[in-house]
């Protein structure tokens, strides 16, 4: 008797396929990084460079915000359980 259901088998297959695709074709990801670098280098002080920098800050801020929300929620949940 198998522990995996047909749905899990399909998900595992798609995950492995995605990993294989990412491993075999990394140049598509590298090309985007090169494009961002080229835009940032050529457009100093323009809206493109400012937008790129704001996007980087936004992407940096989101994990910290999510971790903070989880930490505060966990703290109040544990505090409520002790009282």
Backbone as XML, in Angstrom:
<?xml version="1.0"?>
<chain id="A" units="angstrom">
  <residue number="1" name="UNK">
    <atom name="N" x="0.843" y="-1.180" z="0.000"/>
    <atom name="CA" x="0.000" y="0.000" z="0.000"/>
    <atom name="C" x="0.887" y="1.242" z="0.000"/>
  </residue>
  <residue number="2" name="UNK">
    <atom name="N" x="0.638" y="2.141" z="-0.903"/>
    <atom name="CA" x="1.448" y="3.347" z="-1.046"/>
    <atom name="C" x="0.922" y="4.456" z="-0.149"/>
  </residue>
  <residue number="3" name="UNK">
    <atom name="N" x="1.845" y="5.234" z="0.407"/>
    <atom name="CA" x="1.455" y="6.360" z="1.245"/>
    <atom name="C" x="1.098" y="7.584" z="0.423"/>
  </residue>
  <residue number="4" name="UNK">
    <atom name="N" x="1.552" y="7.632" z="-0.826"/>
    <atom name="CA" x="1.285" y="8.773" z="-1.693"/>
    <atom name="C" x="-0.016" y="8.569" z="-2.455"/>
  </residue>
  <residue number="5" name="UNK">
    <atom name="N" x="-0.814" y="9.615" z="-2.493"/>
    <atom name="CA" x="-2.034" y="9.594" z="-3.280"/>
    <atom name="C" x="-1.699" y="10.021" z="-4.702"/>
  </residue>
  <residue number="6" name="UNK">
    <atom name="N" x="-2.595" y="9.801" z="-5.653"/>
    <atom name="CA" x="-2.309" y="10.247" z="-7.028"/>
    <atom name="C" x="-2.067" y="11.753" z="-7.117"/>
  </residue>
  <residue number="7" name="UNK">
    <atom name="N" x="-2.736" y="12.536" z="-6.275"/>
    <atom name="CA" x="-2.529" y="13.985" z="-6.289"/>
    <atom name="C" x="-1.121" y="14.324" z="-5.811"/>
  </residue>
  <residue number="8" name="UNK">
    <atom name="N" x="-0.652" y="13.645" z="-4.751"/>
    <atom name="CA" x="0.698" y="13.875" z="-4.253"/>
    <atom name="C" x="1.729" y="13.442" z="-5.290"/>
  </residue>
  <residue number="9" name="UNK">
    <atom name="N" x="1.470" y="12.344" z="-5.959"/>
    <atom name="CA" x="2.392" y="11.889" z="-6.994"/>
    <atom name="C" x="2.521" y="12.933" z="-8.090"/>
  </residue>
  <residue number="10" name="UNK">
    <atom name="N" x="1.409" y="13.550" z="-8.473"/>
    <atom name="CA" x="1.428" y="14.577" z="-9.513"/>
    <atom name="C" x="2.185" y="15.807" z="-9.024"/>
  </residue>
  <residue number="11" name="UNK">
    <atom name="N" x="1.977" y="16.180" z="-7.763"/>
    <atom name="CA" x="2.688" y="17.346" z="-7.218"/>
    <atom name="C" x="4.189" y="17.084" z="-7.141"/>
  </residue>
  <residue number="12" name="UNK">
    <atom name="N" x="4.560" y="15.910" z="-6.707"/>
    <atom name="CA" x="5.978" y="15.573" z="-6.623"/>
    <atom name="C" x="6.596" y="15.576" z="-8.016"/>
  </residue>
  <residue number="13" name="UNK">
    <atom name="N" x="5.894" y="15.000" z="-8.975"/>
    <atom name="CA" x="6.384" y="14.986" z="-10.351"/>
    <atom name="C" x="6.567" y="16.403" z="-10.882"/>
  </residue>
  <residue number="14" name="UNK">
    <atom name="N" x="5.591" y="17.296" z="-10.641"/>
    <atom name="CA" x="5.700" y="18.666" z="-11.125"/>
    <atom name="C" x="6.839" y="19.407" z="-10.437"/>
  </residue>
  <residue number="15" name="UNK">
    <atom name="N" x="7.035" y="19.149" z="-9.153"/>
    <atom name="CA" x="8.132" y="19.781" z="-8.419"/>
    <atom name="C" x="9.481" y="19.336" z="-8.970"/>
  </residue>
  <residue number="16" name="UNK">
    <atom name="N" x="9.634" y="18.045" z="-9.195"/>
    <atom name="CA" x="10.884" y="17.528" z="-9.747"/>
    <atom name="C" x="11.098" y="18.065" z="-11.165"/>
  </residue>
  <residue number="17" name="UNK">
    <atom name="N" x="10.051" y="18.160" z="-11.941"/>
    <atom name="CA" x="10.148" y="18.706" z="-13.290"/>
    <atom name="C" x="10.576" y="20.173" z="-13.254"/>
  </residue>
  <residue number="18" name="UNK">
    <atom name="N" x="10.023" y="20.935" z="-12.334"/>
    <atom name="CA" x="10.393" y="22.340" z="-12.183"/>
    <atom name="C" x="11.853" y="22.476" z="-11.778"/>
  </residue>
  <residue number="19" name="UNK">
    <atom name="N" x="12.312" y="21.653" z="-10.837"/>
    <atom name="CA" x="13.713" y="21.688" z="-10.433"/>
    <atom name="C" x="14.636" y="21.311" z="-11.588"/>
  </residue>
  <residue number="20" name="UNK">
    <atom name="N" x="14.254" y="20.313" z="-12.350"/>
    <atom name="CA" x="15.064" y="19.902" z="-13.497"/>
    <atom name="C" x="15.126" y="21.031" z="-14.526"/>
  </residue>
  <residue number="21" name="UNK">
    <atom name="N" x="14.015" y="21.689" z="-14.773"/>
    <atom name="CA" x="13.980" y="22.803" z="-15.723"/>
    <atom name="C" x="14.872" y="23.944" z="-15.249"/>
  </residue>
  <residue number="22" name="UNK">
    <atom name="N" x="14.786" y="24.286" z="-13.960"/>
    <atom name="CA" x="15.613" y="25.361" z="-13.409"/>
    <atom name="C" x="17.090" y="25.001" z="-13.457"/>
  </residue>
  <residue number="23" name="UNK">
    <atom name="N" x="17.405" y="23.732" z="-13.267"/>
    <atom name="CA" x="18.798" y="23.292" z="-13.304"/>
    <atom name="C" x="19.346" y="23.272" z="-14.729"/>
  </residue>
  <residue number="24" name="UNK">
    <atom name="N" x="18.534" y="22.866" z="-15.671"/>
    <atom name="CA" x="19.006" y="22.729" z="-17.044"/>
    <atom name="C" x="19.033" y="24.044" z="-17.814"/>
  </residue>
  <residue number="25" name="UNK">
    <atom name="N" x="18.203" y="25.013" z="-17.414"/>
    <atom name="CA" x="18.111" y="26.275" z="-18.143"/>
    <atom name="C" x="18.304" y="27.480" z="-17.216"/>
  </residue>
  <residue number="26" name="UNK">
    <atom name="N" x="19.470" y="27.617" z="-16.589"/>
    <atom name="CA" x="19.668" y="28.734" z="-15.661"/>
    <atom name="C" x="19.884" y="30.071" z="-16.367"/>
  </residue>
  <residue number="27" name="UNK">
    <atom name="N" x="20.197" y="30.057" z="-17.647"/>
    <atom name="CA" x="20.485" y="31.295" z="-18.342"/>
    <atom name="C" x="19.276" y="32.221" z="-18.397"/>
  </residue>
  <residue number="28" name="UNK">
    <atom name="N" x="18.065" y="31.699" z="-18.338"/>
    <atom name="CA" x="16.901" y="32.573" z="-18.361"/>
    <atom name="C" x="16.855" y="33.434" z="-17.103"/>
  </residue>
  <residue number="29" name="UNK">
    <atom name="N" x="17.253" y="32.897" z="-15.957"/>
    <atom name="CA" x="17.297" y="33.684" z="-14.727"/>
    <atom name="C" x="18.465" y="34.657" z="-14.750"/>
  </residue>
  <residue number="30" name="UNK">
    <atom name="N" x="19.599" y="34.225" z="-15.271"/>
    <atom name="CA" x="20.763" y="35.105" z="-15.343"/>
    <atom name="C" x="20.520" y="36.270" z="-16.288"/>
  </residue>
  <residue number="31" name="UNK">
    <atom name="N" x="19.761" y="36.045" z="-17.325"/>
    <atom name="CA" x="19.495" y="37.111" z="-18.284"/>
    <atom name="C" x="18.718" y="38.240" z="-17.629"/>
  </residue>
  <residue number="32" name="UNK">
    <atom name="N" x="17.789" y="37.913" z="-16.772"/>
    <atom name="CA" x="17.016" y="38.955" z="-16.106"/>
    <atom name="C" x="17.892" y="39.759" z="-15.158"/>
  </residue>
  <residue number="33" name="UNK">
    <atom name="N" x="18.799" y="39.100" z="-14.458"/>
    <atom name="CA" x="19.703" y="39.815" z="-13.567"/>
    <atom name="C" x="20.594" y="40.762" z="-14.360"/>
  </residue>
  <residue number="34" name="UNK">
    <atom name="N" x="21.058" y="40.333" z="-15.508"/>
    <atom name="CA" x="21.903" y="41.182" z="-16.340"/>
    <atom name="C" x="21.112" y="42.394" z="-16.846"/>
  </residue>
  <residue number="35" name="UNK">
    <atom name="N" x="19.859" y="42.194" z="-17.161"/>
    <atom name="CA" x="19.036" y="43.300" z="-17.633"/>
    <atom name="C" x="18.824" y="44.331" z="-16.529"/>
  </residue>
  <residue number="36" name="UNK">
    <atom name="N" x="18.557" y="43.868" z="-15.318"/>
    <atom name="CA" x="18.378" y="44.800" z="-14.203"/>
    <atom name="C" x="19.664" y="45.575" z="-13.955"/>
  </residue>
  <residue number="37" name="UNK">
    <atom name="N" x="20.792" y="44.896" z="-14.023"/>
    <atom name="CA" x="22.087" y="45.551" z="-13.815"/>
    <atom name="C" x="22.321" y="46.595" z="-14.897"/>
  </residue>
  <residue number="38" name="UNK">
    <atom name="N" x="22.015" y="46.265" z="-16.133"/>
    <atom name="CA" x="22.215" y="47.206" z="-17.238"/>
    <atom name="C" x="21.324" y="48.432" z="-17.076"/>
  </residue>
  <residue number="39" name="UNK">
    <atom name="N" x="20.088" y="48.227" z="-16.661"/>
    <atom name="CA" x="19.169" y="49.352" z="-16.462"/>
    <atom name="C" x="19.663" y="50.238" z="-15.332"/>
  </residue>
  <residue number="40" name="UNK">
    <atom name="N" x="20.122" y="49.639" z="-14.249"/>
    <atom name="CA" x="20.588" y="50.414" z="-13.106"/>
    <atom name="C" x="21.862" y="51.186" z="-13.434"/>
  </residue>
  <residue number="41" name="UNK">
    <atom name="N" x="22.734" y="50.595" z="-14.250"/>
    <atom name="CA" x="23.982" y="51.266" z="-14.597"/>
    <atom name="C" x="23.777" y="52.420" z="-15.563"/>
  </residue>
  <residue number="42" name="UNK">
    <atom name="N" x="22.848" y="52.277" z="-16.482"/>
    <atom name="CA" x="22.682" y="53.299" z="-17.516"/>
    <atom name="C" x="21.741" y="54.423" z="-17.110"/>
  </residue>
  <residue number="43" name="UNK">
    <atom name="N" x="20.879" y="54.197" z="-16.144"/>
    <atom name="CA" x="19.877" y="55.217" z="-15.809"/>
    <atom name="C" x="20.039" y="55.691" z="-14.372"/>
  </residue>
  <residue number="44" name="UNK">
    <atom name="N" x="21.181" y="56.283" z="-14.078"/>
    <atom name="CA" x="21.443" y="56.785" z="-12.724"/>
    <atom name="C" x="20.562" y="57.997" z="-12.454"/>
  </residue>
  <residue number="45" name="UNK">
    <atom name="N" x="19.796" y="57.921" z="-11.392"/>
    <atom name="CA" x="18.943" y="59.037" z="-10.998"/>
    <atom name="C" x="17.625" y="59.124" z="-11.735"/>
  </residue>
  <residue number="46" name="UNK">
    <atom name="N" x="17.359" y="58.239" z="-12.661"/>
    <atom name="CA" x="16.104" y="58.306" z="-13.400"/>
    <atom name="C" x="15.024" y="57.499" z="-12.684"/>
  </residue>
  <residue number="47" name="UNK">
    <atom name="N" x="13.835" y="57.521" z="-13.246"/>
    <atom name="CA" x="12.725" y="56.784" z="-12.643"/>
    <atom name="C" x="12.973" y="55.281" z="-12.652"/>
  </residue>
  <residue number="48" name="UNK">
    <atom name="N" x="13.659" y="54.780" z="-13.663"/>
    <atom name="CA" x="13.951" y="53.348" z="-13.742"/>
    <atom name="C" x="14.838" y="52.882" z="-12.609"/>
  </residue>
  <residue number="49" name="UNK">
    <atom name="N" x="15.901" y="53.638" z="-12.335"/>
    <atom name="CA" x="16.815" y="53.274" z="-11.251"/>
    <atom name="C" x="16.132" y="53.428" z="-9.897"/>
  </residue>
  <residue number="50" name="UNK">
    <atom name="N" x="15.342" y="54.483" z="-9.741"/>
    <atom name="CA" x="14.626" y="54.690" z="-8.481"/>
    <atom name="C" x="13.617" y="53.574" z="-8.252"/>
  </residue>
  <residue number="51" name="UNK">
    <atom name="N" x="12.902" y="53.207" z="-9.291"/>
    <atom name="CA" x="11.938" y="52.109" z="-9.182"/>
    <atom name="C" x="12.607" y="50.791" z="-8.859"/>
  </residue>
  <residue number="52" name="UNK">
    <atom name="N" x="13.762" y="50.542" z="-9.463"/>
    <atom name="CA" x="14.507" y="49.317" z="-9.185"/>
    <atom name="C" x="14.956" y="49.282" z="-7.732"/>
  </residue>
  <residue number="53" name="UNK">
    <atom name="N" x="15.482" y="50.389" z="-7.242"/>
    <atom name="CA" x="15.910" y="50.456" z="-5.844"/>
    <atom name="C" x="14.731" y="50.296" z="-4.886"/>
  </residue>
  <residue number="54" name="UNK">
    <atom name="N" x="13.605" y="50.913" z="-5.191"/>
    <atom name="CA" x="12.422" y="50.752" z="-4.346"/>
    <atom name="C" x="11.932" y="49.306" z="-4.347"/>
  </residue>
  <residue number="55" name="UNK">
    <atom name="N" x="12.005" y="48.653" z="-5.491"/>
    <atom name="CA" x="11.613" y="47.247" z="-5.575"/>
    <atom name="C" x="12.516" y="46.360" z="-4.736"/>
  </residue>
  <residue number="56" name="UNK">
    <atom name="N" x="13.809" y="46.636" z="-4.753"/>
    <atom name="CA" x="14.746" y="45.870" z="-3.938"/>
    <atom name="C" x="14.435" y="46.061" z="-2.454"/>
  </residue>
  <residue number="57" name="UNK">
    <atom name="N" x="14.183" y="47.296" z="-2.046"/>
    <atom name="CA" x="13.844" y="47.558" z="-0.641"/>
    <atom name="C" x="12.544" y="46.876" z="-0.249"/>
  </residue>
  <residue number="58" name="UNK">
    <atom name="N" x="11.568" y="46.878" z="-1.137"/>
    <atom name="CA" x="10.292" y="46.212" z="-0.876"/>
    <atom name="C" x="10.509" y="44.712" z="-0.686"/>
  </residue>
  <residue number="59" name="UNK">
    <atom name="N" x="11.305" y="44.097" z="-1.557"/>
    <atom name="CA" x="11.567" y="42.667" z="-1.451"/>
    <atom name="C" x="12.367" y="42.331" z="-0.194"/>
  </residue>
  <residue number="60" name="UNK">
    <atom name="N" x="13.237" y="43.236" z="0.239"/>
    <atom name="CA" x="13.997" y="43.006" z="1.476"/>
    <atom name="C" x="13.100" y="43.143" z="2.705"/>
  </residue>
  <residue number="61" name="UNK">
    <atom name="N" x="12.142" y="44.045" z="2.661"/>
    <atom name="CA" x="11.315" y="44.359" z="3.819"/>
    <atom name="C" x="10.273" y="43.285" z="4.105"/>
  </residue>
  <residue number="62" name="UNK">
    <atom name="N" x="9.732" y="42.658" z="3.096"/>
    <atom name="CA" x="8.620" y="41.721" z="3.271"/>
    <atom name="C" x="8.942" y="40.523" z="4.168"/>
  </residue>
  <residue number="63" name="UNK">
    <atom name="N" x="10.079" y="39.838" z="4.030"/>
    <atom name="CA" x="10.344" y="38.715" z="4.939"/>
    <atom name="C" x="10.444" y="39.147" z="6.402"/>
  </residue>
  <residue number="64" name="UNK">
    <atom name="N" x="11.049" y="40.316" z="6.640"/>
    <atom name="CA" x="11.144" y="40.802" z="8.012"/>
    <atom name="C" x="9.773" y="41.143" z="8.579"/>
  </residue>
  <residue number="65" name="UNK">
    <atom name="N" x="8.922" y="41.719" z="7.763"/>
    <atom name="CA" x="7.567" y="42.028" z="8.204"/>
    <atom name="C" x="6.807" y="40.752" z="8.544"/>
  </residue>
  <residue number="66" name="UNK">
    <atom name="N" x="6.894" y="39.740" z="7.683"/>
    <atom name="CA" x="6.197" y="38.480" z="7.937"/>
    <atom name="C" x="6.734" y="37.780" z="9.182"/>
  </residue>
  <residue number="67" name="UNK">
    <atom name="N" x="8.065" y="37.787" z="9.359"/>
    <atom name="CA" x="8.640" y="37.176" z="10.566"/>
    <atom name="C" x="8.202" y="37.925" z="11.812"/>
  </residue>
  <residue number="68" name="UNK">
    <atom name="N" x="8.111" y="39.245" z="11.734"/>
    <atom name="CA" x="7.660" y="40.040" z="12.873"/>
    <atom name="C" x="6.215" y="39.746" z="13.231"/>
  </residue>
  <residue number="69" name="UNK">
    <atom name="N" x="5.364" y="39.612" z="12.237"/>
    <atom name="CA" x="3.955" y="39.295" z="12.492"/>
    <atom name="C" x="3.829" y="37.924" z="13.139"/>
  </residue>
  <residue number="70" name="UNK">
    <atom name="N" x="4.574" y="36.955" z="12.647"/>
    <atom name="CA" x="4.537" y="35.611" z="13.236"/>
    <atom name="C" x="5.053" y="35.647" z="14.671"/>
  </residue>
  <residue number="71" name="UNK">
    <atom name="N" x="6.137" y="36.385" z="14.926"/>
    <atom name="CA" x="6.706" y="36.454" z="16.269"/>
    <atom name="C" x="5.743" y="37.111" z="17.249"/>
  </residue>
  <residue number="72" name="UNK">
    <atom name="N" x="5.117" y="38.199" z="16.847"/>
    <atom name="CA" x="4.175" y="38.890" z="17.731"/>
    <atom name="C" x="2.952" y="38.016" z="17.987"/>
  </residue>
  <residue number="73" name="UNK">
    <atom name="N" x="2.446" y="37.382" z="16.944"/>
    <atom name="CA" x="1.297" y="36.491" z="17.112"/>
    <atom name="C" x="1.646" y="35.340" z="18.040"/>
  </residue>
  <residue number="74" name="UNK">
    <atom name="N" x="2.808" y="34.742" z="17.869"/>
    <atom name="CA" x="3.245" y="33.630" z="18.722"/>
    <atom name="C" x="3.411" y="34.090" z="20.167"/>
  </residue>
  <residue number="75" name="UNK">
    <atom name="N" x="3.986" y="35.283" z="20.367"/>
    <atom name="CA" x="4.182" y="35.817" z="21.710"/>
    <atom name="C" x="2.840" y="35.990" z="22.429"/>
  </residue>
  <residue number="76" name="UNK">
    <atom name="N" x="1.882" y="36.626" z="21.757"/>
    <atom name="CA" x="0.591" y="36.839" z="22.405"/>
    <atom name="C" x="-0.180" y="35.542" z="22.599"/>
  </residue>
  <residue number="77" name="UNK">
    <atom name="N" x="-0.007" y="34.585" z="21.695"/>
    <atom name="CA" x="-0.657" y="33.284" z="21.850"/>
    <atom name="C" x="-0.102" y="32.556" z="23.069"/>
  </residue>
  <residue number="78" name="UNK">
    <atom name="N" x="1.224" y="32.576" z="23.237"/>
    <atom name="CA" x="1.848" y="31.927" z="24.393"/>
    <atom name="C" x="1.498" y="32.671" z="25.690"/>
  </residue>
  <residue number="79" name="UNK">
    <atom name="N" x="1.460" y="33.988" z="25.646"/>
    <atom name="CA" x="1.132" y="34.791" z="26.828"/>
    <atom name="C" x="-0.300" y="34.530" z="27.257"/>
  </residue>
  <residue number="80" name="UNK">
    <atom name="N" x="-1.210" y="34.387" z="26.317"/>
    <atom name="CA" x="-2.615" y="34.124" z="26.623"/>
    <atom name="C" x="-2.762" y="32.731" z="27.246"/>
  </residue>
  <residue number="81" name="UNK">
    <atom name="N" x="-1.971" y="31.771" z="26.799"/>
    <atom name="CA" x="-2.032" y="30.408" z="27.319"/>
    <atom name="C" x="-1.515" y="30.305" z="28.745"/>
  </residue>
  <residue number="82" name="UNK">
    <atom name="N" x="-0.595" y="31.181" z="29.172"/>
    <atom name="CA" x="-0.024" y="31.143" z="30.514"/>
    <atom name="C" x="-0.934" y="31.801" z="31.536"/>
  </residue>
  <residue number="83" name="UNK">
    <atom name="N" x="-1.713" y="32.780" z="31.138"/>
    <atom name="CA" x="-2.544" y="33.522" z="32.101"/>
    <atom name="C" x="-3.766" y="32.768" z="32.532"/>
  </residue>
</chain>
